[in-house]
Amino acid sequence: MVNQQSSPARDVSPAQARRVTAAVIDAFIALACGLAVGAAAGVEVSDGVVELRPQSPSVWGLALGVAVAVSFANHVPLTLAARASLGKLVTGLRVVRASDSRRPGLLRLSGRWLFGFYWMVLFVPLHLATDSDVEQQDAVGLRVVRRRTISSPSRRSPG
């Protein structure tokens, strides 16, 4: 019988829609957390009246800082622990090393997180403006795969 173990060469890339859905979920989580903290910081109570004063630069700075911190926590420490951010967990994706499909390290995950900002600032607007077929790219020796393509010790056939 042929050994049917999953290998890095046989991992099938997930559909673009699944990757985009994971990215949108991750972005929504970071933005929602940032806006919630910013809104809470912008609340002022005077004479028993509660007002939201979003015009303060410190409110927007705090909102941006929290959004970036949540994004980092979601994409680096969580992915280090679970092989996936929250959006990827929901959509059934995992982040693995491209060379051997093993767990990614802290430096590569940090580089991938920074590359995501570069991609978002440069390529997403270009793609939307030109309606091109540019697909999200893997970076820094990591790739995104479907959860079921990762072989675990309990799924491997004896040898």
N, C-alpha and C positions, 0 to 999 in steps of 0.2 A: 504494500500500500504506500501511497505517496504521503510524505509528511506535509500537513497542511498548516504549519505554523505561520503566523503573521510575521512578515519581515519588513524592514524599512522600505524596500523597493515595492512591496505589494500594497502598502497603505494607500487607500484611495482618498484623494482630497475631497473634502465636503463640498456640497453645492454652494455656489456664491450666495444664494438667498439665506442659507443657514448661517454663513459667516457674517453677513450684513445684519441679520436679526440679532446675533450675539453682540455685535458692536453697538447696535442701537440700544439694546438693553443696558449694556455697560455705561454708555454715555448718559442715558436717562437716569440711571442710579446716581452717578456722580453729580449731574446737574441738579437733580431733585434734592440731594443732600446739601449741596452748596446753597441753593435758593432757600431751603428751609432754615438753615443756620443764618443766612443773610437776613431773611425776613424776621427771624427772632431777634437778631441784633438791632434791627431797625425799628423795633417797637418802643414807643415812648409813652409813658403814662404821666399825664399832668392833670391835676384836679379831678381825678377819677375817670378821665377820658383816655382811652387807649387809641393811639394813632400809629400808623405805619409810615415811617419817613425813609423811603428808599433813596432819597437824593444824596445821602451822605456817601462820600467816597470810601470811608472805612467799612461801610456795610457791603459795598460791592467788592472791596478788597478781601474782606473776610469770606464772602460767598465764593469768590474765585479760589482763594486758598483752600477752603474746605473741599471744593469740587476737585481740585488737583490732588489733594491728600487722599480723598476717597478713591479717585481713579488709580493712584499709585498703590494703595492698599489692596484694591481689587485685582490689579494686574500683576503685582509682584509678589507680596507675601502670600496672598490667597492662592495664586497660581503655583507658587513654590510648594505649598502644602497639598493642594488638591489637583494640580495639573490643569486647572481651568479657573477662569474668572467666573463671576456669577452668571453673566450672559452666556458663557460657553457651557456652564453646568446645565442651564435651562435648555439649551439647544442641543445638548448631547455631543459637545466637542471637547477636545483636549489639546493642550500644547505640549509638544514633545521635541526632542532634539532631532534634527533632520538626519544626522549621521547614523543614529542607532535606535531611534524611537524611545529613548530613555528619558527620565526626568530632566527638565531644564534646570540650570543653575541660576543663582541670584544675579550675577552680572549679565548673563544673556537675557534674563527676564527684564532687567532694568533697561538694557539697550533696546529690547523690543517695545517696551512702553514708550521710550523716547521716540523711536521710529514711528510709532502710531501718531504722535503729534505732528511729526514731519509729514507723514502721509495725509493727515487730516487737513493741514494747512495748505499743502501744495497740490496734491493730486485730486482730492475730493472736489474742490471748486473747479478745477480744470475739467474733470470728468462731467460735472453737472453742466458747465458752460458749453461744452462741445458735444454732449450726449454720446461720448465714446464708450467703447467696450473695455475700458481699463478695469482689471480685476484687482482686488486687494492682494498684496504680496506678502509672503512670509519673509522674515528678516532675521539677521544675526544667527543663522544656523538653527533656527527653530521653525517648526511648521505646525499648522493646525490640522488635526485629523479627527475623524469621527471616533467617538468613545469606543465603539465596538471593534475597531481595528487594532486596538492596543491589546497585545497578548498579556495575560496575567499568569502567574504560576499555576493557578487552579485550572486555567483553560488549556494549558500546553499538554500535548500528548506525551506520554512517557517515551523516553528515549533512545 
